[in-house]
C-alpha cells in the first residue's frame, strides 16, 4: 500500500479501528462545517455587528480549534493505548447503564422516603 505525505502527519493513524477514525473525522467535519457556516453568515452581513455577535463568532473559531487540537494531541500522545482505555471506559459505562435498567434496582429518592 502506498503512503501519502498527509498520512505521515495524520495522528488518526494511531487509531487502528477504521470506524473510530471515521467517527472522529465526521465529528470534526460537522464542527468545522458549522463554524464556517457561522463565519460566512457573519461575513455576508446576515448578522449585524455587535459585541455579543463578535464574541460568538470568535468562540465559533476558537472552540473548534481547541477541540480539534485536543483530539489530535490525545491520538498522538499514547499511540494505541488510548483506544484500549476508551473501550474500557465505554464498557464500564455500558455496565452502569445496564445496571440502571434492571428491574431489581431501586433508586433512592429522599423526597419520597422522608
MARFILO-12301 format. One record per residue (C-alpha): residue in three letters; x, y, z. Coordinates in steps of 0.05 Angstrom, whole numbers, plus 5000, padded with zeros to 4 digits. Example, Ala and Ser with C-alpha at 12.3 -4.5 7.8 and 13.67 -1.06 7.14 Angstrom:
2
ATOM drenlum   px   py   pz
ATOM     ALA 5246 4910 5156
ATOM     SER 5273 4979 5143
END
This chain:
114
ATOM drenlum   px   py   pz
ATOM     UNK 5000 5000 5000
ATOM     UNK 5027 5068 4980
ATOM     UNK 5033 5120 5035
ATOM     UNK 5016 5193 5025
ATOM     UNK 5050 5254 5053
ATOM     UNK 4989 5275 5093
ATOM     UNK 4985 5206 5125
ATOM     UNK 5053 5215 5157
ATOM     UNK 5029 5272 5200
ATOM     UNK 4957 5249 5210
ATOM     UNK 4950 5229 5283
ATOM     UNK 4889 5186 5268
ATOM     UNK 4938 5134 5240
ATOM     UNK 4948 5112 5313
ATOM     UNK 4875 5092 5316
ATOM     UNK 4874 5021 5289
ATOM     UNK 4798 5018 5283
ATOM     UNK 4775 5049 5217
ATOM     UNK 4704 5060 5243
ATOM     UNK 4732 5103 5300
ATOM     UNK 4775 5142 5252
ATOM     UNK 4713 5155 5210
ATOM     UNK 4673 5175 5272
ATOM     UNK 4725 5226 5295
ATOM     UNK 4733 5254 5225
ATOM     UNK 4657 5260 5218
ATOM     UNK 4652 5297 5285
ATOM     UNK 4708 5345 5264
ATOM     UNK 4676 5354 5195
ATOM     UNK 4609 5373 5227
ATOM     UNK 4640 5421 5277
ATOM     UNK 4681 5456 5224
ATOM     UNK 4623 5459 5175
ATOM     UNK 4581 5494 5227
ATOM     UNK 4639 5540 5244
ATOM     UNK 4650 5561 5172
ATOM     UNK 4575 5570 5163
ATOM     UNK 4572 5618 5222
ATOM     UNK 4632 5656 5196
ATOM     UNK 4600 5660 5126
ATOM     UNK 4534 5685 5154
ATOM     UNK 4571 5739 5193
ATOM     UNK 4617 5757 5135
ATOM     UNK 4558 5764 5086
ATOM     UNK 4523 5812 5133
ATOM     UNK 4463 5769 5152
ATOM     UNK 4480 5782 5225
ATOM     UNK 4492 5854 5246
ATOM     UNK 4555 5871 5284
ATOM     UNK 4552 5879 5359
ATOM     UNK 4594 5856 5418
ATOM     UNK 4554 5792 5430
ATOM     UNK 4559 5773 5357
ATOM     UNK 4633 5786 5357
ATOM     UNK 4642 5742 5418
ATOM     UNK 4601 5686 5387
ATOM     UNK 4638 5688 5321
ATOM     UNK 4705 5687 5356
ATOM     UNK 4682 5630 5401
ATOM     UNK 4658 5593 5338
ATOM     UNK 4730 5594 5315
ATOM     UNK 4768 5583 5380
ATOM     UNK 4726 5526 5408
ATOM     UNK 4732 5481 5346
ATOM     UNK 4807 5496 5344
ATOM     UNK 4815 5474 5416
ATOM     UNK 4771 5413 5405
ATOM     UNK 4810 5392 5343
ATOM     UNK 4876 5402 5378
ATOM     UNK 4852 5361 5438
ATOM     UNK 4832 5303 5393
ATOM     UNK 4897 5304 5354
ATOM     UNK 4942 5311 5415
ATOM     UNK 4904 5255 5450
ATOM     UNK 4910 5210 5389
ATOM     UNK 4985 5222 5385
ATOM     UNK 5001 5220 5460
ATOM     UNK 4991 5147 5475
ATOM     UNK 4991 5116 5406
ATOM     UNK 4944 5057 5410
ATOM     UNK 4939 5056 5486
ATOM     UNK 4885 5109 5487
ATOM     UNK 4840 5065 5445
ATOM     UNK 4843 5009 5496
ATOM     UNK 4828 5059 5552
ATOM     UNK 4770 5088 5512
ATOM     UNK 4740 5019 5500
ATOM     UNK 4747 5001 5574
ATOM     UNK 4712 5066 5593
ATOM     UNK 4656 5052 5544
ATOM     UNK 4650 4981 5572
ATOM     UNK 4644 5009 5644
ATOM     UNK 4592 5060 5620
ATOM     UNK 4550 5005 5587
ATOM     UNK 4555 4963 5650
ATOM     UNK 4529 5020 5694
ATOM     UNK 4474 5036 5644
ATOM     UNK 4452 4963 5641
ATOM     UNK 4450 4960 5717
ATOM     UNK 4406 5022 5718
ATOM     UNK 4357 4987 5671
ATOM     UNK 4348 4925 5715
ATOM     UNK 4281 4918 5749
ATOM     UNK 4311 4899 5816
ATOM     UNK 4348 4964 5822
ATOM     UNK 4311 5018 5861
ATOM     UNK 4339 5088 5862
ATOM     UNK 4331 5121 5930
ATOM     UNK 4291 5184 5927
ATOM     UNK 4298 5223 5992
ATOM     UNK 4237 5265 5976
ATOM     UNK 4191 5204 5974
ATOM     UNK 4223 5170 6034
ATOM     UNK 4225 5230 6080
END
